Amino acid sequence: MIRFTNDYGEGCHPSILQAMTATNTEGNPGYGMDEHAEHARTLIRQAIGRPDADVHFLVGGTQTNTTAIAAFLRPFEAVISAESGHICVHETGAIEASGHKCIACPAVDGKLTPQAVQAACNAHSTEHMVRPRMVYISQTTEIGTFYTLAELEALRQVCDQNGLYLYLDGARLGCGLAAGDAELEDLGRLCDAFYIGGTKNGALFGEALVILNPVLKPDFRYHIKQRGGMLAKGWLLGIQFEQLFQNGLYLALASHANALALELKAGLTALGVPFLCDSETNQQFPILPDEVVKALESKFGFEVNCKPDPEHTCIRLVTSWATPEENVLALLAALKKLL
């Protein structure tokens, strides 16, 4: 089976595995208070150009989003998101379970606009409603698109006009950085908080939450502990981000995933296959005849996204840091015979 199901189906980059093996019996302090975690924090602060940033390591994306949003918002405050945003769709109501409403807004190509943010603020204007306090965006989005630097700056402006925090979910941040014009330094000046995804970009597990707004920093470790996110063997997270943020590895892994996805996209386009959206990153959403999708299932792994019409199915194909080019060529060869 050749799998394009997700970008976390492999373990981790070999250098991470080697580093974890080499440090296996060091006997590190727990709970992220070790030298590896501190070095990783230093590397991340240097990468974003913010020596004042607080950096916390958590295990997964849902845990990071839930812990951060619950900590940053007062009980009556809400978070604005694109209707396709991860917190609205794929986190089992975790944000609402923490007591905070997700205000879902229509979004073209998965991206929240300043106009949508302003409309949400205008619609929640009295104490009889929740008060919008945060804008949540994903970079890349759930359908593989990404926010340009100009779009991020426009969102920052509308946040400032309405007293909102800007929070960025970076589960696939590497692919967004590799494809777009917004860099880590830009996130360091535009966001109140964001996280750097490791799970979907070569780490065995783990995300690095970066808190920039001083108002949001105090006592955050208490929130992590209370919500069960403080890993006793925290050095395992530190070691991984130590490796990812040395020698350009983080961007190199994402660039590989993007490059193979674009090779796949070019091949599908040459075969006349339409797409749900124009993605320049490692998630591609081709629309294929149902019989073709059925024929692919015996040899290729993928997820079904939607049914645009009764005869066609949109599938999701995902490449990763570890996807070999042979897998892309095999899928294209199979499709060439079927179409």
C-alpha positions in Angstrom: 0.0 0.0 0.0 1.4 3.4 -1.0 0.0 5.9 1.4 -0.9 9.6 0.8 -3.2 9.5 3.8 -1.5 12.1 6.1 1.9 13.7 6.9 2.4 12.0 10.3 2.3 8.3 9.2 6.1 8.0 9.5 8.0 8.1 12.8 10.5 10.9 12.7 13.5 12.2 10.8 16.6 10.0 11.4 18.6 12.7 13.0 15.9 13.0 15.7 15.9 9.3 16.3 19.7 9.3 16.6 19.6 12.2 19.0 17.0 10.6 21.2 19.1 7.4 21.2 22.3 9.2 22.0 20.7 10.9 25.0 18.6 8.0 26.1 20.3 7.4 29.5 21.4 11.0 30.3 19.1 11.3 33.3 17.5 14.7 32.5 15.3 16.8 34.8 11.6 16.5 34.1 8.8 18.7 32.8 10.7 20.6 30.2 13.2 22.0 32.6 16.2 20.3 31.0 19.1 21.7 28.9 17.7 20.3 25.6 14.4 22.1 26.0 16.1 25.3 27.0 18.4 25.1 24.0 15.5 24.5 21.7 13.7 27.5 23.2 16.8 29.6 22.5 16.9 28.4 18.9 13.3 29.2 18.3 13.6 32.6 19.8 16.5 33.3 17.5 14.6 32.0 14.5 11.7 34.4 15.2 13.8 37.3 16.3 12.1 37.6 19.7 14.4 37.0 22.6 11.4 37.9 24.9 9.2 35.1 23.6 7.9 32.4 26.0 8.2 28.9 24.4 6.3 25.9 25.7 6.4 22.4 24.4 3.3 20.3 24.2 2.5 16.9 22.7 -0.2 17.6 20.0 -2.1 20.2 18.2 -5.6 19.8 19.8 -3.9 19.9 23.3 -2.0 23.0 22.3 -5.1 24.8 20.9 -7.3 23.9 23.8 -4.8 24.8 26.5 -3.9 28.1 24.9 -7.4 29.3 24.0 -8.7 28.4 27.5 -5.8 30.2 29.1 -6.0 33.3 27.0 -9.8 34.0 27.1 -12.1 35.0 30.0 -15.2 32.7 30.5 -17.5 34.9 28.3 -15.0 35.5 25.5 -15.1 33.7 22.1 -12.7 32.9 19.3 -13.4 33.8 15.6 -12.4 31.1 13.0 -13.0 30.2 9.4 -15.8 27.7 9.3 -13.3 25.1 8.0 -10.9 25.9 10.9 -9.5 22.9 12.8 -11.0 24.1 16.1 -14.5 24.2 14.4 -14.3 20.8 12.6 -11.7 18.3 13.8 -11.2 18.8 17.5 -14.4 17.2 18.8 -15.7 20.5 20.3 -12.6 20.8 22.5 -12.8 24.6 22.6 -16.5 24.7 23.4 -15.8 22.0 26.1 -13.4 24.5 27.7 -16.3 27.0 27.9 -15.5 29.2 24.8 -17.7 29.6 21.8 -16.2 29.2 18.3 -17.7 31.9 16.0 -17.5 30.2 12.6 -17.2 32.5 9.6 -17.6 31.7 5.9 -14.2 31.6 4.3 -13.0 31.4 0.6 -10.2 28.8 0.1 -10.1 28.2 3.9 -8.9 31.7 4.7 -10.4 34.1 7.2 -10.7 37.7 5.9 -10.7 41.0 7.8 -14.2 41.7 6.5 -15.4 38.4 8.1 -13.7 39.2 11.4 -15.3 42.7 11.4 -18.7 41.2 10.6 -18.4 38.7 13.5 -17.4 41.6 15.9 -20.4 43.7 14.7 -22.8 40.8 15.2 -21.7 40.3 18.8 -22.0 43.8 20.3 -23.7 43.5 23.7 -23.4 41.7 27.0 -26.2 39.3 26.0 -23.7 37.6 23.6 -20.3 36.2 23.9 -17.6 38.8 23.2 -15.1 38.1 20.4 -11.6 38.2 21.8 -9.4 36.1 19.6 -8.9 35.4 15.9 -7.8 31.9 15.1 -6.2 31.1 11.7 -4.3 28.0 10.4 -1.1 28.2 8.4 -1.4 26.3 6.2 -5.1 26.1 6.1 -7.0 22.9 6.3 -7.2 22.7 2.5 -3.6 23.5 1.8 -3.8 27.2 1.1 -1.7 29.8 2.9 -1.9 33.3 4.2 0.4 35.8 2.4 2.3 38.4 4.5 -0.1 41.1 3.3 -3.1 39.0 4.4 -1.5 38.4 7.8 -0.8 42.1 8.2 -4.4 43.0 7.3 -5.7 40.5 9.9 -3.3 42.1 12.5 -4.8 45.5 11.7 -8.4 44.4 12.1 -7.4 42.7 15.4 -5.9 45.9 16.7 -9.0 47.8 15.7 -11.2 45.5 17.7 -9.0 44.6 20.6 -8.5 41.0 19.5 -5.7 38.5 19.9 -4.3 36.9 16.8 -3.5 33.2 17.3 -2.0 31.0 14.6 -2.3 27.3 14.5 0.9 26.1 12.9 0.3 22.3 12.6 1.6 22.6 9.1 3.5 25.8 9.5 6.6 24.4 7.9 4.8 24.0 4.6 3.4 27.5 4.8 6.8 29.0 5.4 8.3 27.1 2.6 5.6 28.1 0.1 4.7 31.6 1.1 6.3 35.0 1.7 5.6 35.2 5.4 8.6 34.2 7.6 9.0 33.3 11.2 10.1 36.8 12.0 6.9 38.1 10.6 4.9 35.8 12.9 7.0 37.1 15.7 5.8 40.7 15.2 2.2 40.0 14.0 0.9 37.3 16.3 0.1 37.4 20.0 0.8 33.6 20.0 1.3 30.8 17.5 2.6 27.3 17.5 5.2 25.6 15.4 4.1 22.1 14.4 6.5 19.3 14.8 4.2 16.3 14.6 3.4 16.9 10.9 6.9 18.0 9.9 9.4 15.3 10.9 9.1 15.1 14.7 8.0 11.9 16.4 5.5 14.1 18.2 5.3 17.6 19.6 4.4 21.3 19.0 6.2 24.4 20.2 3.8 27.1 21.5 5.2 30.6 21.2 3.6 33.3 23.4 4.6 36.9 22.5 2.0 39.1 24.1 3.1 39.8 27.7 -0.5 39.8 28.9 -0.8 36.1 27.9 2.5 34.9 29.5 1.9 34.7 33.2 1.3 31.3 34.8 0.9 29.4 31.6 2.7 26.4 32.9 -0.1 26.1 35.5 -2.6 25.8 32.6 -0.5 23.2 30.9 -0.3 21.1 34.1 -4.0 21.4 34.9 -5.0 20.2 31.5 -2.7 17.2 31.5 -0.2 18.6 29.0 3.0 18.7 31.1 5.0 15.8 29.9 7.2 14.3 32.6 9.8 13.3 30.1 9.8 16.8 28.6 13.4 16.5 27.3 12.0 14.2 24.5 10.2 17.3 23.1 13.2 19.5 23.6 15.5 17.2 21.8 13.2 17.0 18.8 12.9 20.8 18.4 16.7 21.1 19.0 17.2 19.0 15.9 14.5 20.6 13.8 15.9 24.1 14.4 19.5 23.4 13.5 21.0 23.4 10.1 17.8 24.5 8.4 16.2 21.1 8.9 12.6 22.3 9.7 12.3 24.2 6.4 14.1 21.5 4.4 11.6 18.8 5.5 8.6 21.0 4.6 10.2 22.0 1.3 10.5 18.3 0.3 6.9 17.7 1.2 5.7 20.7 -0.9 7.9 19.8 -3.9 6.5 16.3 -4.2 3.0 17.6 -3.8 3.5 20.1 -6.6 5.0 17.3 -8.8 1.8 15.4 -8.1 -0.3 18.4 -8.8 1.5 19.0 -12.2 1.0 15.4 -13.2 -2.7 15.4 -12.3 -3.2 18.7 -14.2 -1.5 17.3 -17.3 -4.1 14.4 -17.1 -6.9 16.9 -17.1 -7.8 16.4 -13.4 -9.6 19.4 -11.7 -9.0 20.4 -8.1 -11.2 21.5 -5.3 -8.8 24.4 -4.6 -5.5 25.8 -5.7 -3.1 24.5 -3.1 0.7 25.2 -3.3 1.5 23.0 -0.3 1.6 19.4 0.7 -2.2 18.8 0.6 -3.8 18.3 -2.8 -7.5 17.8 -3.4 -8.1 16.3 -6.9 -11.6 15.5 -8.1 -11.9 12.1 -9.8 -14.6 9.9 -11.2 -16.0 7.6 -8.6 -14.9 4.5 -10.5 -11.3 5.8 -10.6 -11.3 6.4 -6.9 -12.6 2.9 -6.3 -9.9 1.4 -8.5 -7.2 3.3 -6.6 -8.2 2.0 -3.2 -6.6 -1.4 -3.4 -3.1 0.1 -3.8 -3.1 3.7 -2.6 -4.1 5.2 0.8 -5.9 8.5 0.9 -8.9 10.3 2.5 -12.2 11.2 0.9 -12.9 14.9 1.3 -16.3 15.5 -0.3 -18.7 14.6 -3.1 -18.9 17.6 -5.5 -21.5 15.7 -7.6 -23.1 12.2 -7.8 -20.4 10.9 -10.2 -17.2 12.4 -8.8 -15.3 12.4 -5.5 -12.8 14.8 -4.1 -9.9 13.0 -2.4 -7.1 14.4 -0.2 -3.6 13.4 -1.1 -0.9 14.4 1.4 2.9 14.2 1.0 5.3 14.3 3.9 9.0 14.9 4.7 9.5 11.2 4.1 7.5 10.7 0.8 9.8 9.2 -1.9 9.4 10.4 -5.4 8.7 6.9 -6.6 5.4 7.0 -4.7 4.3 10.1 -6.7 5.3 8.5 -10.0 3.5 5.3 -9.1 0.2 7.1 -8.4 0.5 9.2 -11.6 1.2 6.0 -13.6 -1.8 4.3 -12.2 -4.0 7.3 -12.9 -2.8 7.6 -16.4 -4.1 4.0 -17.1 -7.4 4.8 -15.4 -8.3 8.2 -16.9 
